[in-house]
Amino acid sequence: MEPRYVYTKAAPQPAGHYSQVIIYDGIVYISGQLPIDPRAGKILALDFEGQASQALNNLEAILKAAGSDMSHVLKTTVYIPDVSYWSRANEQYAKSFGKSRPARTIVPTRELHHGALIEIDAIAAIIKPIT
């Protein structure tokens, strides 16, 4: 089985040698999503909640383009620049995922690219084939 590469303009375009998403054997692998507004091409929100919302919106747009959705996410990794953001990340995450509770790791790190306050990657199941 060959991997499929999917791109959507509803999320930021890759800025390096990687893909937004790869689908392989019914599984969707999404690269880390920063809180970059896809229309502006940069981070617009200054507060954590705004950035978390944008990163999760980017994730949701890519899932949709790949034939999946938030309820089919199996695992995420959430990167934050300081553990003090943990509860705020959890709150925004819960708003976006609702009743769905994918496996998750939150990794406090020193800093993120472009001074972002959050980055999220995900693995999901495909729910419908894309054409």
Beta strands, then each sheet from edge to edge (+ up, - down):
strand 1: 4-6
strand 2: 21-24
strand 3: 27-33
strand 4: 36-37
strand 5: 42-43
strand 6: 73-80
strand 7: 103-108
strand 8: 119-125
sheet 1: 1+ 2- 3+ 8- 6+ 7+
sheet 2: 4+ 5-
end
